[in-house]
């Protein structure tokens, strides 16, 4: 099984029905067996970033009035996701509800 492919497909499927947050991407990765991967958070971040680059999902924030896409190019958004997930991992922080990005 190609875990990265399964995660990509699942994230894209979920965004058709609801907003998805980074903890969801990580949870999907764990569900498909990725929990054994070293650098789980940054790997999930790279998958999400690539989906943003490809235009398959949009990164943003969830506000009281709904989803608000970031005011940045897909490349800038992807770089931000990769940077922040790497920073969380390097500092040993856990990604909590709503951290880093929401996706639509």
Secondary structure, DSSP 8 states (H G I E B T S, - for coil): --HHHHHHHHHHHHHTTS-EEHHHHHHHHHHTTGGGSTTHHHHHHHHHHHHHHTTSS-EEEEETTEEEE-SS-HHHHHHHHHHHHHHHHHHT----TT-S-EE-
